[in-house]
Amino acid sequence: MAARLLPVLLAVLLAGLAVLAGAGSARAHAALTGSDPQQDSVVEQAPKEVSLTFSEQIAVDEDAIRVLDPAGNRVDTEETPRSLGSGGAQYAVKLRAGLPDGTFTVAYQVVSADSHPVAGAFTFSIGAPSETSAAVPDQASGGGAVGALYGIARYLSYAGFTLLVGGAAFVLACWPRGAGVRPMQRLVAFSWVGLTAATLAMLLLRGPYAGSGKLGDVFDLEVLGGVLETKTGAALVSRLLLLAAAALFVAVLFGAYARREDPKERRDLTFGLAIGGTVVAAGLAATWAMSEHASTGLQAGIAMPVDVLHLLAVAAWLGGLTALLVALYRGPAVERAAVRRFSRVAFGSVVVLALTGLYQSWRQVGSWSALTGTSYGQLLLVKIGLVALLVAVAGLSRRWTGRLGEAPGDTGALGPEGEGASAPNSTEAATDSAPDSGDGERAEVVVATAEASARAEAGRPAAGQGAEAEAGAPGAESAATARVPVQADPAREAQLRRQREAASAATRKKRRDGDPERSGLRRSVLLEAGIAVVVLAVTTVLTTTEPGRTEEEAAAGTPASAAQQQGPVSLTVPFDTGGKDGKGTVLLDVDPGRSGDNALHVYVQDPGKEPLDVPEVKVALTLKAQELGPLAAPLERISEGHWSASGVQIPLAGSWTVAVTVRTSDIDQVTVSKNARIG
């Protein structure tokens, strides 16, 4: 397999170099990209509200954004944050009136579009900085005992899915005789139980995991009801419904299918199970794709089906590998043809994994610096190295399989019995010319003794006496007399049967373990399975790690692509000129909100949010860090309360101060300002 995979992996590597060299941005996990007031800023007047901008859509509740004064008291109105548009990525909370000067703390705890909780805090000051005793709660979402239990459930769910789908596919596509093998039945059945239990645990833990972090909220029906209204809750419920269909599939596979003997009926049932199993497996994989990384960011419509293919390929390869390992160590003989069929399935799975993994890496990493300088990128490199090692070990397993085909006297099975071969009987055991020792020797003696005893009790001639008796030789009469039926002892017969079975099993085990080719195959498959467990663990960690591109942008504080995805930069600025009808709000949009040409729209509203016609509105922009500005925007009145300007030049990206001057009469005028990241 290694020789066949080498050209494919080389092509994938070259394509990866080209893609990463010029990759665009992709994003999952919400990161805070802006705020008003800005972090560590000092404002002259107390703001009416605090707004936060994230890199992707978020879900909020009444405690999602909290503002604390220097004494640690909450000063927001404790209402559910309101959306400011921008595709659900910008939210604001209102503040109480009459706030004193000092340093205020803004703590946020939200859930990103890919289902992961995001929490953090920053400060701003009114008038001048001051000492603050405000403390962010230690028990944040996603941590503590609830976070640990939720993480364990995630690991178990991925493992259960891999073994359930991979084990069933191995039986149906590679080793149909395995449907009647008890260890294989246990593997698939226990995988279904594990996945179902893990899904139920995640559904119950989801509320406190994304919210309070308290284990006591697990059985809170109100919290559970809130979870069911979220995208993640819907995905988990869908998974449970699909698992009910999977239970029916497993029952038919190891029930009616295993007992079916007619070739035509078996082919028809195989086709039906293949179609139904593929639909259920794809549906189960989609419950991850629709609620995690693939569901948000760049090209989500393409990323979700690609993620489904990636998960199915993982299950077919690693789950099938585990099923093969169980068959080699715990089951009866596995035909060489079955191993060859699995080898082809594994090869196809590796190709699909390489292609889909390359695409996912491009979406989640996007640059060389993110690949080597972020936790996500470093974990991805570890996973790539492990997969390469896994492919190399798979090549070793394939060579062992080839040697089995070349071995003299090979029965075509990876075990003591193959197709057309029978188990060794007592005569073979007793007359085996090869020297034996240990368990094998004792087993053969037990079998010979048991057979002789059985003959004696049944009145049959012992070995070497039957010919004389039947030919009428001397002693024939006594032999005939010896054949008089004797009352059989059921207990003795059962004991002899158990002895024969134990002796036969011991002999088969010795012969199996004594075959160097088969022993080598078992060791290499065991090594593959061990590496696969580590790969699965790293993959699960990757799904909970902030992607490299987002981590880089959040650290640098310059989310260039976020502005493009979020659309115009929007500001809400309240004003009060002090005169009659002098109160209102200015809504300001900068489109597209980056360096270069921009269109500016200003909407003036009264306290009732109706358009307010004012004599004059002015807007000026200043980039204090570069000592640029103020740059005046040539506004033109479009309609009542609506002013705009086109071709507004913003030369550099950065934190701009937007000053808005509103005149409501000949003598009533006020200038208010807000900071905004543009570019």
Salt bridges, closest charged atoms under 4 A:
ASP36 OD2 - LYS674 NZ 2.86
GLU49 OE1 - ARG82 NH2 2.66
ASP63 OD1 - ARG74 NH1 3.00
ASP76 OD1 - ARG74 NE 2.88
GLU78 OE2 - ARG96 NH2 3.70
ASP114 OD2 - HIS29 ND1 3.32
ASP114 OD2 - HIS293 NE2 3.63
GLU265 OE1 - ARG260 NE 3.80
ASP268 OD2 - LYS264 NZ 3.21
GLU292 OE2 - ARG154 NH1 2.88
GLU335 OE2 - ARG177 NE 2.68
ASP410 OD2 - ARG336 NH1 2.25
ASP410 OD1 - ARG518 NH2 2.94
GLU417 OE2 - ARG508 NE 3.68
ASP432 OD2 - ARG511 NH2 3.63
ASP436 OD1 - LYS510 NZ 1.61
ASP439 OD1 - ARG442 NH2 2.35
GLU457 OE2 - ARG492 NE 3.48
ASP513 OD2 - LYS509 NZ 2.95
ASP513 OD1 - ARG512 NE 3.76
ASP513 OD1 - ARG522 NH2 3.16
ASP515 OD2 - ARG518 NH1 1.88
GLU553 OE1 - ARG27 NH2 2.25
GLU553 OE2 - ARG549 NE 3.06
ASP613 OD1 - ARG637 NH2 3.07
GLU616 OE2 - LYS618 NZ 3.66
GLU616 OE1 - ARG663 NE 3.06
ASP666 OD1 - ARG663 NH1 3.78
